[in-house]
Amino acid sequence: MKDGSFRKYLYISLAGALGIILCIVFFFLMFRFDQVMEGLRSVQNILMPFIYGAVIAYLLTPICNFIETHLNGWGEGRVKNREKFRRFSSGVGIVASLIFGICIIYLLLAMVLPQVFTSIRGIVDVLPGNVRQWSLWIEQLLADNEILSNYVEQFTNTAYKNIETWLQTKLLPNMQTIVTGVSAGLISAVVVVKNLLIGLIAAVYMMGNRKKFAAQAKKLVYSFFRVPVANDILDEVQFVNGIFGGFINGKLLDSLIMGVLCFVAMNLLNMPYSMLISVIVGVTNVIPFFGPFIGAAPSALIVLTVSPIKCIYFLILILVLQQFDGNILGPKILGNTTGLSSFWVLFSILLFGGMFGFVGMIIGVPTFAVIYDLIKKLSEKLLKKKNLSTDTGQYEELVSVIPRGDGYQYIQNSGQKETEEGVKGEQR
């Protein structure tokens, strides 16, 4: 009895001490938030090659698994030393998936970059002539309208003074800062290339040891948690993998198809800079919801430098393509992979985009889908413990819940019927 009381008070003391420690850590993080974030950014910069490697490995793993599985199936019954052949097929899968990824990137760059450079060169060659035409058109318009000419002259003088002031007070004094920033940008580009090369090596090791890493992770989960909880964790990890894998791979395929469709349509309509604009449209289409608008704005300006009428046609084309993508192509490829409504899609893009920029806008939807699913499962689990209904429709017009017998009576809003369900009926 004394031993039981001692344990009870010991647990209470440990819980109190843990609560105090957590409060101290929380307030330390709050008052030292900038330093903590700076430390996290430093750790992130150090681990960036491994982050790149993890992303590369995650994207190439399905191809590696496909090749390895088919090789092992072919060798079944034909090879005596199965273990040695499995290691061989694993190596072949890794090498083949890397070659496949590199070839895809090379083919895309080989097809796109020459056309992009040609388009940019064309813009540079045509722009001076277009500027002269616009200037003549504006001069002729102003010559026929004296009032408008006065307004434009006032605006031009004001703009000229503002630009001159900006050059004297902002640009020239900060030239050293600008040069330093450009140098830092070049150094950052070199660092990114270095991280990608190291990440490629790390991806090889990650794919080669993926089964071992997965086994070690499962072993840790079952060692720290009870078996039912560990099973739930593994189920949730599989759900996360399905959400991210399906969404990212589907979105990449969807964006590739949209870029090709844009290129074909622009060529049929004889629009300028079709390759350059199709690349912009395809890349920005990776971003859900806002991608079409982000890609259409600079593309429309590029077309506008050639012809205002073609710019209008281009905007109509983009509107048609995005309606096709949003209502037909996207749902066909992605399906309902996230299970989020349009409101939560918009919310997740704004939230994660504001926190993590361009990358956040891409991964925001699947990440929020996982968070949404976790909250939903936790809520339903707590409701089942209380023997309450997990049907969302039951709560739409709900006013109160009254215990009654072995179940509950759900009091609905005025004009709605009362519903009564037993304990067994709640478990759905």
N, C-alpha and C positions, 0 to 999 in steps of 0.2 A: 504493500500500500504506500509505504514511504517512498519506495523506488518509483512508483507511478506518479506520485505527487512531485517528486524531484524532476522527473522527465517533463511533466506538464509545465512546471515553472521554468525549466531550462528552455523548452521550446518557445515559451512566451518571451523570455529574455532575448533569445536569439532573434525572434521576429521583431522585437522592439529595436534591437541594435541594428538589424538590417534596414528597418524603416528609417532610422536616423542617418545611417550611411547613405541611403538612397537620396534623402533630402539634402544632405551635404553635397553629394555629387550633382544633384539637379541645380542647386543654387550656384555651385561653382561653374557649371556649364552656362548658366544664364549670365553671370557676371563676367565670364571670360569667353563669351560666345565668339568674338572675332578671332581670338587666339586659337580656340578649338577648331574653327573652320579653316584657319590658315594651316594648322597642323594636318587636318584631314586632306586639304588640297595638296600638301607636300607628299603625304602618303599616296595620294592618287597619282601624282606625277611620277613617283617612283614605280608604282605598279602598272602604269599605263601600258607598257609592252605586254604584260600578262592580260590586261583587259582586252587589248587588240587581239591577242592570241585566242582568248576565250571566245570572242565574237566570231573570229574566223573558224575556229574549231566547231562552234555551234552551227554555223551555216553549212559547213562541209560534212558534218557527221552523218546526215541522212544519206548522202552519196556514198560515203565510206561504208556505212552499214549495208547498203544495197549491194555493193560490189562484194563485200566480205561474205554476206549471206549466200549469194549465188555461187561464189567460188566454193564455199564449204558444202553447199548442196551438190555441186558437180563432183567434188572429191569424195563424197560419201560412197563407200563401197569400192572405190578405185584406189585409195591411198592406204597404205598399211599404217604409217605413223601419223595418226590423226592430229595429235597435239602439235607436231612440227608443221604439218600442213596448215593448221589454224593460224599459227604465228606467221607463216608465209602469206596466207590470204589476208591477214590483218595488215601486213606491210604493203601488200599490193593495193589494198583498199585505200590506205593513207596516201600513197604516192599517186595513185590514179585520181583521187579526189582533189589533191593539190594541183595536179596537171590540168584537170578539168576546170578548176576555178581560175587558174592563171590563163588558160586558153580563152575562157569566156571574157575575162577582162581585156585581154589583148585584142580579141576580135572586135569587141565594142569600141575600144579606143582606136583601132585601125580603121573602123568604118566611120566613126563619129568625128575624130579630131581633124582629119583633113578637110571635111566639109565645114566644120566649125571655123577653122582658120580661113577658109575661102569666104565664108559668110562675113566674118569680121573684116577681112581685107576689102570685101565689097562695100561694107558699110563705110569704111574709112575713105574709099575712093568716091563714093556717091554723095557722102554727106556735104562736102563743100559746095557742089553744084546745087543740091537741094536748099542749102542755106541761102545761096544767092537768089534762087527762085522765090523763096519765102520773103526775102528782103525786098525784091522788086514788087511782089504782090502786096506787101504791107505798105510800101511807099506809094503805090498807086491807090490803095484804099484810103490812105491818109490824105492824099492830095485831093480827093473828092469829098472829104469830110473834115472841115476845119475844126469843129468842136472835138471830134475824136482825136484829131491830130494834136490839139492842145493838151488833152488828157494824157496821151501817150508821151508827149514831150516832158510833161511834169513827172510822170512816172519814171521815165528814163533818167532824168536828172537826179531824182531822188535815189534811184537804184545805183547810179554811178557814184554818187557821194557815199552811199552805204558801203559799196564794194571798196572804194578807195580807203575809207576809214577802217574797214576790216583788214585790208592788206597792211596798213600802217600800224594798227594797234594789236592785231591778233596773229596774222600769218608770219610777218617778218620777225617779230620778237620771239616767236616760238619755233623758228626753223630748226634749231638744235633739237628740240623735243620731237619734232616731226621726223627728222633724220634718225634719231634714236629709236623712235617707234618703228620706222621702216626696217632698221637693222634688226630690231627685236623680232619683227615679223619674219624676216628671212631666217633668223636663227630658229624660230619656232617651226618653220617649214622643214628645216634640216632635222630637227628633233623628231617631228612627226614621221619623216621617212625612216629615221633610225629606229623609232618605236615599232613601225610596221615591219621592218626587217626582223627585229628581235621577236616581235609578235608572231611572225610566220614560223620561226623556229619553235617558239613556245607552243604554237598550235599543233605542230607535229607531235611533240611530247604529250600534249593533252589528248589528242586522238589516239595515240598509241597506248595510253594508260587510262582511257575513259572507263573501261569496265572495272579496273582496279579502284579508281577513284569513286565510282558509283558504289562498289561493294563496301569500301571503307566508310563512306557517308552513311549507308544503311546500317552498318555495324554501330556507328556512333549514335544514330537515332534510337536504335533498339536498346543501346546500353544506358542512355539517359532518360528514356521515357517508358512508360508502361506500354505493353504490347498493343492495346486498342488505340492509344494515342499515337504510337509510332505508325500503326497502319493508316490512321487518318492523315498523318504528315506525308507519308509516301503517296497516298491518293491525291493530296493537294499538290505535291510536286509534279505528279504526272499531269494534273489539270493545268498547272502553270506552263509546263513544257508544251502541252497541246495548244494552249492559247497563244503563246509567243511564237511557236514554230508555225502554226497555221496562219497567224496574222501576218508575220513578217514575210514568209515565203509567198503567201498569196498576194500581199501588197506589192512585192517586187515584180511578180508576174503581171499583175494588173497594171502597174506603171509602165512596164515594158510594152505591153499590148497598146496602151493608150499613146505612148510615144510613136509606135509604128503607125497606128491609125491616123494620128495627127500628121505624120510625115506624108503618108499616102494622100490624105485629103488635101493638104496644102499643095502638093504637086499637081493633083487633078485640077485644082482651082487656080494654078499658075501663080501662087503667092511666093514672095521672096523669102530667102533665108530659111527654107523649110527644115533643113537638118538642125541648124542652131536652135530654132524655136521648138522643134520637136524634142530635143534634148532637155531644154528648160522645162517644157510641159511634163515630160516623163519623170524627171528628177523631182520636181515639186509635187507631183501627184502622189508620191510616197506619203506625204503629210495628209492625213484624213481631213475632210471637211474644208480646211482653209487652203489646201494645196492648189486646187484649180485657180483660185483668185490670186495666190502668190505668183504662180507661173504666168498667168494671163497678163498681168500688169506690165512687166518689162517686155514681154513678147509683143504686146500691142504697140508699145512705144517704138520698138524696132521696125515693125511694119509701117508705122506712121511716118517714119523717115522717108519711105518710098512713095506711099499713096494713102491718103486719108480714107478713100473709098474701100481699098483693100483692108485697111485697119478695121473698118466696120464689119466687113465680111469675115475677118478673122475672129472678131469677138463673137459673132453669131456661130461660127464653127466651133469655138471653144465651148460655148453654151450647149450646143447640141451634143458634143463629145462628152461633156461632164454629166449631162442628163442620162446619156447612154451608160456611162460608167456607174453613176450612182444608183440607177434603177434596174439595170440589166447585168452588165459585166461584173461589177463589184460583188453584188449578192451571189452571182453564179460561182465566182472564184473563191470568195471568202466565206460565203454562207453566213450563218449567224454565229461566227466564231467567238465573239465577245459577249453576246447577250445583253449589250447595253442599249438603252434608248438613245435617241438623237440628243436629248438634253445632256445626258451624262457623257456622251462622246464630246460634245462641245465643251463641257466643263473640264473634262480630263485634259483636252488639248490646251486650253487656256492655262490650267494649273501647272501642268508639267512643262509646257512651253515657257512659261514665265520663270520657272525654277531652273530648268536645264537647257533652255534654248532650242535649237533645231532638233537635237537628239531627243529632247523631252517631248517635242511635238510628234515624233515618230513612235516612241515607245509608250507615250502617255495613255493611249487607249487600251492596249493589252494590260499594262500595269494596273490601271484603275479597274479593269474588268476582274483582275485577280483580287484586289482589295474588296471590291463590291461582292464577289462570291464568298470571300471569307466572312464578311459581315453578315451576309445572308445566311450562311450555314450556322454561324454562331447564334444568330437570332432564332433560327428555327430549332436549334438544339435546346436553347433555354426555354422556348415556348413548349416544347415537348416535355421537358422536365416538369413544367407546371400544368401539363395536360391541357394546354390551350391550342387553338387552331393555328395551323401554319398557312392557311389559305389567305392570301392577301385580300381577295375580294370580300372576305368576311369582315374586314376592318374598314371598308370604304365608308359606310354610313353608320359606323359603330359609335354609340354614346357611352355605354358601360358594359361590363361583364359581371354577371351575378352568379355565384356558386349555387348549384341546385342539384341535389341528389348526388349521383356519381359523375355529373358533368357540369356544364356551364350554360347559362342562358345569355345570349348575345342580344342586348337591347339596341335596336337600330334607331336611326333618326326618325322624326315624325313622318308618317306616311309610309314607313318601311315596316315589314313584318318582323316579329321577334323570332329568333331561331334558337333552338335548344339542341345541343349535341352531347352525347355521352363521352366518357373517357376514352373508350375504344375508338370512337369516331374521330377523335382529335388526332390520333396518330397517323397522319397522312402527309 
